[in-house]
Amino acid sequence: MGDFIKSLFGGQKPVAPEPSTDDDFADFASAPSPSPIYNPLSDSNTAATAASFPEHEALPTGAAQIPYTKWYRVWERTSPRDFYAEAVIIPFILVLALVHVWGRKTNKRKAGVWIAAHAPALEREFASVGVEKRTESTDHGGDLSGLLKEKSAQEFVTYATGRQNVAFVDLKVKLLKRYNPITLVIETALGFLFETIRQPKEVMEATIHAFDGKEKDLVPVKSKAELDAKDSRFKGLPNSGYDACVWAVVHKEQMKGLRDERYDVSLTATKDHKNLPQWASVMSESAEVTETLLTKDLVEAVEKAGDAFEYLIVTDQPIDKPAKLNEATPRKRVILSLRLPSSTHPSAYEPTMPIFEYFLKMPDTLVAVAHFRGEVTRKIRATREEESRKLKKADEDEKAEERRLEAEKKKKEIRDTRLKGLSAEEQRKFLEREREKGQKKQEKKMSRKA
C-alpha cells in the first residue's frame, strides 16, 4: 500500500521483473508480431491499395495484379495466351466433325447410286423389292429411299422376294469408313503389313436362298383360309429342287482367303478351266458339276466384269465349320460378291450388270440342269456323310468326356466322405495305400511303353 501511495506522488518507481532466462523460448523472443496477409481482392484492402499505389504504379512484389471488373467483362480479366489449348483443340474437333459428316454423306450417296443402277434388274425379277412393305398401288415412283436401309454408316442392306425357285435374296453394300479416317488408315496399314488381315474394300455381296422344294414351309400365310388352301396353291408348281453341291468361280486373288474363311469352299478342289480367263479359276467337288454349271453366258459375264468380280458360289454347306450335327443342316444358296467402282456415276456399274443379272436367274438354271449322275451324287453325298461322321464322333467323345468327369466327381465325393469318417492314423494309412496304387499304375504304363 505504501509503494502504491509513493508511486502516486512521485516516489520510488516499481522495479521491473527480471526477464526469464529459459533457453527453450530464446528463438521466439525476437520474433515480430504477425501481420495480416495482403489480399488485393479484399474489400478492406481495396481502398488502402488504391490510396497507397496510384493507377499507373506497380503493386509491391508478391502481390497479384488482378483488376476488379464486372462479372461479364471477361476480356478485361483475360488475355489470348489463356486460350492456347482451346485454339488447338476446337479446330481439331471441328475438322473431325466435318470429315465425319462428309464421310456419311458420301457413303449414303454412293449406296444410292448403286441401288439406282440395280433396282430395275431387281424389280424385273422379283415382285417385292426393298425393306419397306409396298404394294403395286404404292410404288416408289422414282423415290429409291425405301429400297435401301442404312444398317450402319458403312453398310447398307436391301431385300427382295416374290419369285419362282427363290425364297428371298439379301443384298449388302459394304463401303469404306470414310467417316472415321483414323481407323481407315490403321486398317489399311495393317492389311498392307500382314497377309492375315484383309485391307478395307468396297464390295456388294448378294445371297439367294433357294426354295429347294420347300415352298409350303417357307411361304408365309396371312389367314386360316390361306393355310387351308396352301396344299392346292402349290400343287401345280414344278419341283424347285436340285442336287446339292458346292461349286464356285473365283478370282485367284480371293482364293486363299476364301479357303481360310469359308468351310464350304474348303470341301472343293481347285482347277483352272480353258474357257475362263487366266485370273479366274473353278472350285468344284466334281468335274461333271463344272461342265454342267459353267455356261457360255456365265463365262462372258465373268470376263466383262473383270477385276470387279470376286466370286460366285453355289453351296449347301455353312460358312463356318459346324461344331455339332444340327449346325450342318444343308441350306442351298447362291452367293455373289463384286467390288464396287470408285466412280459414283451409274454408268460405272455397266460392266458388272451382266453377272448380276445372271446371278438373279441362276436358280432357274440350277433347277433345270443341276441333276447329276448317280455316281457324282454318291461322291458328293459321301463327302457330307464323312463330315457328319466326324461331327458325330466328336459329339460322342465330348459326351463320353462329360460322363467320365461326372464319374470322377462322384468318386471323389465318396472318397472325401469316407476319409472324413476315419481317424488320423486310419487316414494316414488310407492315403499311403492310394499313393502305392498310383505308383504301381505309373510303373505299368512305363513298362507298356517300353
C-alpha positions in Angstrom: 0.0 0.0 0.0 2.9 2.3 0.8 4.5 1.6 -2.5 1.3 2.5 -4.3 1.0 5.8 -2.5 4.6 6.6 -3.2 4.1 6.0 -6.9 1.2 8.4 -7.0 3.2 11.3 -5.5 6.4 10.6 -7.5 8.0 8.3 -5.1 10.1 5.2 -5.8 9.3 3.6 -9.1 8.3 -0.1 -9.2 11.1 -2.4 -10.1 10.6 -4.2 -13.4 10.5 -8.0 -13.2 13.7 -9.7 -14.4 13.4 -11.4 -17.8 13.1 -15.1 -17.9 16.3 -17.0 -18.6 14.5 -20.1 -20.1 16.6 -21.1 -23.1 13.7 -23.1 -24.7 11.9 -19.9 -25.9 15.0 -18.0 -26.8 14.4 -18.4 -30.6 11.0 -16.7 -30.3 12.0 -13.9 -28.1 12.8 -11.6 -31.0 10.1 -12.7 -33.5 8.0 -9.8 -34.8 4.3 -9.7 -34.3 2.2 -11.3 -37.1 0.7 -9.1 -39.6 -2.4 -9.8 -41.8 -1.8 -11.3 -45.3 -2.3 -8.9 -48.2 -5.3 -9.8 -50.3 -5.8 -7.4 -53.3 -9.4 -8.6 -53.8 -10.3 -8.0 -50.2 -12.8 -5.1 -49.5 -10.7 -3.9 -46.6 -7.5 -3.7 -48.7 -9.1 -2.2 -51.9 -9.2 1.4 -50.6 -5.7 1.1 -49.0 -4.3 -0.3 -52.2 -5.8 2.4 -54.3 -4.5 5.1 -51.9 -1.1 3.7 -51.5 -0.4 2.8 -55.1 -1.6 5.1 -57.9 -3.2 3.8 -61.0 0.0 3.6 -63.1 2.3 2.4 -60.4 3.1 -1.3 -59.9 1.9 -3.3 -56.9 4.6 -4.4 -54.4 6.5 -7.7 -55.1 4.4 -10.7 -54.3 1.0 -9.1 -54.8 -1.0 -10.4 -57.8 -2.3 -7.7 -60.1 -5.9 -8.9 -60.7 -8.1 -5.9 -61.7 -11.6 -5.8 -60.3 -14.3 -5.8 -63.1 -17.9 -6.7 -63.6 -18.5 -10.5 -64.0 -19.4 -10.2 -67.6 -16.3 -8.2 -68.7 -14.2 -11.2 -69.3 -12.0 -9.5 -71.8 -10.6 -7.2 -69.1 -9.5 -10.2 -66.9 -8.0 -12.5 -69.6 -5.6 -12.4 -72.5 -5.2 -14.5 -75.7 -2.4 -16.7 -74.1 -5.1 -18.1 -71.7 -6.8 -19.9 -74.7 -3.9 -21.5 -76.5 -5.2 -25.0 -75.7 -8.7 -24.2 -76.9 -7.2 -22.7 -80.1 -5.7 -26.2 -80.9 -8.5 -28.5 -79.6 -11.6 -26.7 -81.1 -10.4 -26.7 -84.7 -9.3 -30.3 -84.4 -12.8 -31.3 -83.2 -14.4 -29.2 -86.0 -12.3 -30.9 -88.6 -13.2 -34.4 -87.3 -16.9 -33.4 -87.2 -16.8 -32.1 -90.8 -15.0 -35.2 -92.0 -17.5 -37.5 -90.2 -20.5 -35.7 -91.8 -18.8 -35.7 -95.3 -18.0 -39.4 -95.0 -21.5 -40.4 -94.0 -23.0 -38.3 -96.8 -20.5 -39.7 -99.4 -21.3 -43.3 -98.4 -25.0 -42.7 -98.5 -24.7 -41.1 -101.9 -22.6 -44.0 -103.2 -25.1 -46.5 -101.9 -27.9 -44.5 -103.5 -26.2 -44.7 -106.9 -25.8 -48.5 -106.5 -29.4 -49.1 -105.8 -30.4 -46.7 -108.6 -28.4 -48.8 -111.0 -29.6 -52.2 -109.8 -33.2 -51.5 -108.8 -34.5 -52.1 -112.4 -33.0 -55.5 -112.6 -34.3 -56.5 -109.2 -37.8 -55.2 -110.0 -37.9 -57.2 -113.2 -37.1 -60.5 -111.4 -38.9 -60.0 -108.0 -42.4 -59.0 -107.1 -41.3 -57.1 -103.9 -38.0 -55.2 -103.6 -36.9 -53.1 -100.6 -37.0 -53.3 -96.9 -40.3 -51.2 -96.7 -43.5 -53.0 -97.4 -45.1 -51.8 -100.6 -47.9 -52.7 -102.9 -48.4 -52.0 -106.6 -50.6 -49.1 -105.8 -47.9 -47.5 -103.5 -44.9 -47.9 -105.8 -41.8 -45.9 -105.1 -42.4 -43.7 -108.2 -38.7 -43.0 -108.7 -38.0 -42.5 -104.9 -35.4 -45.1 -104.0 -35.1 -44.2 -100.3 -37.3 -47.1 -99.3 -35.4 -49.7 -101.3 -32.2 -49.4 -99.2 -31.7 -49.4 -95.4 -28.7 -47.9 -93.7 -27.6 -50.6 -91.2 -24.6 -48.6 -90.2 -22.5 -45.7 -91.6 -20.6 -48.1 -93.8 -23.2 -50.9 -94.5 -26.4 -50.7 -96.4 -28.9 -53.6 -97.0 -31.9 -54.4 -99.1 -34.2 -57.3 -99.6 -36.2 -58.9 -102.5 -38.7 -61.7 -102.6 -41.6 -63.0 -104.8 -40.0 -65.1 -107.5 -40.3 -68.7 -108.6 -37.5 -71.0 -107.3 -36.3 -68.3 -104.9 -37.4 -67.8 -101.3 -35.7 -64.4 -100.9 -32.4 -62.6 -101.7 -30.4 -60.5 -99.3 -28.1 -57.8 -100.6 -25.4 -55.9 -98.7 -23.3 -52.9 -99.8 -20.2 -52.5 -97.6 -18.3 -49.3 -98.0 -15.1 -47.7 -96.6 -15.1 -46.0 -93.2 -14.8 -42.5 -94.7 -16.4 -41.0 -91.6 -13.5 -42.3 -89.5 -10.3 -41.6 -91.4 -8.0 -42.6 -88.4 -9.5 -46.1 -88.3 -9.4 -46.4 -92.1 -5.7 -45.5 -92.2 -4.9 -48.0 -89.4 -6.8 -50.8 -91.1 -5.2 -50.1 -94.4 -1.7 -50.1 -92.9 -2.4 -53.4 -91.0 -3.7 -55.0 -94.2 -0.6 -53.9 -96.1 1.7 -55.3 -93.5 0.0 -58.6 -92.6 -1.4 -61.1 -95.0 -3.9 -62.5 -92.5 -5.6 -59.1 -92.3 -7.6 -58.0 -95.3 -7.4 -54.4 -96.5 -10.7 -52.5 -96.4 -12.6 -52.5 -99.7 -16.0 -51.7 -101.1 -18.0 -54.7 -102.1 -21.5 -55.8 -102.8 -22.5 -59.2 -101.5 -25.8 -60.9 -102.5 -27.2 -64.2 -101.2 -30.1 -66.0 -102.9 -31.9 -68.5 -100.6 -33.5 -71.2 -102.8 -36.8 -72.8 -102.1 -35.5 -76.3 -102.9 -39.0 -77.8 -103.0 -39.9 -76.3 -99.5 -42.4 -73.7 -100.6 -45.0 -75.0 -98.2 -42.7 -74.4 -95.3 -41.2 -71.1 -96.3 -44.0 -69.1 -97.8 -45.9 -67.3 -95.1 -49.7 -67.2 -94.9 -51.8 -64.4 -93.6 -55.1 -66.1 -92.6 -56.5 -69.5 -91.8 -58.2 -69.6 -95.3 -54.8 -69.3 -96.9 -53.4 -72.0 -94.7 -56.2 -74.4 -95.7 -55.6 -73.6 -99.4 -51.9 -74.0 -99.1 -51.7 -77.5 -100.5 -53.7 -76.7 -103.5 -51.9 -73.5 -104.0 -48.5 -75.2 -104.6 -49.8 -78.4 -106.1 -49.5 -77.3 -109.7 -46.0 -75.7 -109.3 -43.0 -77.5 -110.8 -40.4 -79.0 -108.5 -37.9 -76.4 -107.4 -35.3 -78.9 -106.0 -31.9 -79.6 -107.4 -28.9 -81.8 -106.4 -26.7 -80.5 -103.6 -23.2 -79.4 -104.4 -20.5 -76.9 -103.7 -19.3 -75.1 -106.8 -17.6 -71.7 -107.3 -16.0 -69.5 -109.9 -13.4 -67.4 -108.0 -10.9 -64.6 -108.8 -7.5 -66.1 -108.0 -6.7 -63.2 -105.7 -9.6 -64.2 -103.4 -8.9 -68.0 -103.5 -6.7 -68.3 -100.5 -8.8 -66.0 -98.3 -11.9 -68.0 -99.2 -10.4 -71.3 -98.2 -9.4 -69.9 -94.9 -12.6 -68.1 -94.2 -15.3 -70.4 -95.6 -15.8 -74.0 -94.6 -18.0 -74.9 -97.6 -15.3 -73.9 -100.2 -12.7 -76.0 -98.3 -14.6 -79.2 -99.4 -13.8 -78.5 -103.1 -10.8 -78.9 -105.4 -9.3 -76.0 -107.4 -8.8 -76.3 -111.1 -8.3 -73.9 -114.0 -10.7 -74.1 -116.9 -9.9 -73.4 -120.5 -13.0 -71.2 -121.0 -12.3 -68.9 -118.1 -9.8 -66.0 -118.2 -6.4 -66.6 -116.6 -7.2 -64.6 -113.5 -10.2 -66.8 -112.7 -10.5 -70.5 -111.5 -13.1 -73.1 -110.6 -13.6 -74.7 -107.2 -15.7 -77.8 -107.5 -16.5 -81.2 -105.9 -16.7 -82.9 -109.4 -15.7 -82.2 -113.0 -19.2 -83.0 -114.1 -20.6 -80.3 -111.9 -18.3 -77.8 -113.6 -19.2 -78.8 -117.1 -22.9 -78.6 -116.2 -22.9 -75.2 -114.4 -20.1 -73.3 -116.3 -22.2 -72.0 -119.2 -21.2 -69.7 -122.0 -23.3 -66.8 -120.7 -21.6 -67.1 -117.3 -18.1 -67.1 -118.9 -18.9 -64.0 -120.9 -20.3 -62.2 -117.8 -17.3 -63.0 -115.7 -14.9 -61.7 -118.5 -16.9 -58.5 -118.8 -16.9 -57.9 -115.0 -13.1 -58.2 -114.9 -11.3 -57.3 -111.7 -14.6 -56.2 -110.2 -15.6 -59.9 -110.0 -14.6 -61.7 -106.8 -16.6 -64.9 -106.6 -19.8 -66.7 -107.5 -20.6 -69.7 -105.2 -23.3 -72.4 -105.3 -23.4 -74.1 -101.9 -25.5 -76.0 -99.5 -23.0 -76.1 -96.6 -22.5 -73.5 -93.8 -19.8 -70.8 -94.0 -18.4 -71.6 -90.6 -17.2 -75.1 -89.8 -20.0 -76.8 -87.8 -19.3 -78.0 -84.3 -22.5 -80.0 -83.9 -24.7 -82.1 -86.2 -27.6 -79.6 -86.2 -25.3 -76.9 -87.5 -24.5 -79.0 -90.6 -28.1 -78.9 -91.9 -27.9 -78.2 -95.7 -29.3 -74.8 -96.8 -29.0 -74.3 -100.6 -27.8 -70.8 -101.5 -26.2 -68.8 -104.3 -23.7 -66.1 -103.4 -22.2 -63.3 -105.5 -19.5 -60.8 -104.5 -18.5 -57.8 -106.6 -16.1 -54.9 -106.0 -17.7 -51.5 -106.2 -16.2 -49.0 -108.7 -14.6 -45.8 -107.3 -16.9 -43.7 -109.5 -20.3 -42.6 -108.3 -21.8 -42.4 -111.8 -24.4 -45.1 -112.6 -22.6 -46.0 -115.8 -19.7 -47.3 -113.8 -21.8 -50.4 -112.9 -22.4 -51.4 -116.6 -19.5 -54.0 -116.6 -20.9 -55.8 -113.6 -24.6 -55.8 -114.6 -24.4 -58.9 -116.8 -23.0 -61.1 -114.0 -25.5 -59.6 -111.6 -28.5 -60.4 -113.9 -27.1 -63.9 -114.5 -26.9 -64.3 -110.7 -30.5 -63.4 -110.2 -31.6 -66.0 -112.8 -29.2 -68.8 -111.7 -31.7 -70.6 -109.5 -33.7 -71.3 -112.7 -30.5 -72.8 -114.3 -29.9 -75.0 -111.2 -33.4 -76.3 -111.2 -33.2 -77.1 -114.9 -29.7 -78.7 -115.2 -28.3 -79.4 -111.7 -29.4 -83.1 -111.7 -26.2 -85.2 -111.8 -25.5 -88.8 -112.5 -25.9 -91.2 -109.6 -22.1 -91.7 -109.3 -21.5 -88.0 -108.9 -24.3 -87.7 -106.4 -22.9 -90.6 -104.3 -19.5 -89.0 -104.3 -20.9 -85.7 -103.1 -23.1 -87.4 -100.5 -20.1 -89.4 -99.3 -18.2 -86.2 -98.6 -21.0 -84.9 -96.5 -21.5 -88.2 -94.7 -17.8 -88.3 -93.8 -18.1 -84.8 -92.3 -21.2 -85.9 -90.4 -19.4 -88.9 -89.0 -16.6 -86.7 -87.8 -19.1 -84.4 -86.1 -21.0 -87.4 -84.6 -17.7 -88.9 -83.3 -16.7 -85.5 -81.8 -20.1 -85.2 -80.2 -19.8 -88.8 -78.7 -16.3 -88.1 -77.5 -17.5 -84.9 -75.8 -20.4 -86.7 -74.1 -18.0 -89.5 -73.0 -15.7 -87.0 -71.5 -18.5 -85.4 -69.7 -19.6 -88.8 -68.3 -16.0 -89.5 -67.2 -15.7 -86.2 -65.4 -19.0 -86.8 -63.7 -18.0 -90.3 -62.6 -14.7 -88.9 -61.2 -16.5 -86.2 -59.4 -18.9 -88.7 -57.7 -15.9 -91.0 -56.9 -14.1 -88.1 -55.3 -17.2 -87.1 -53.2 -17.5 -90.8 -52.0 -13.7 -90.8 -51.1 -13.9 -87.5 -49.2 -16.9 -88.7 -47.3 -15.2 -91.9 -46.4 -12.0 -90.1 -45.4 -13.8 -87.7 -43.1 -15.1 -90.7 -41.0 -11.6 -92.1 -40.3 -9.3 -91.3 -37.5 -5.9 -89.6 -38.1 -4.0 -92.9 -38.2 -6.5 -94.6 -40.5 -6.4 -91.5 -42.8 -2.6 -91.8 -43.0 -2.8 -95.5 -43.9 -5.6 -94.8 -46.5 -3.5 -92.1 -48.2 -0.4 -94.3 -48.1 -2.3 -97.1 -49.9 -3.6 -94.6 -52.5 -0.1 -93.4 -53.2 1.2 -97.0 -53.6 -1.6 -97.8 -56.1 -0.8 -94.7 -58.1 2.9 -95.7 -58.2 2.0 -99.2 -59.4 -0.2 -97.8 -62.2 2.5 -95.5 -63.3 5.0 -98.4 -63.4 2.7 -100.4 -65.5 2.3 -97.6 -68.0 6.0 -97.2 -68.3 6.6 -100.9 -68.8 3.9 -101.0 -71.6 5.6 -98.1 -73.4 9.0 -99.8 -73.1 
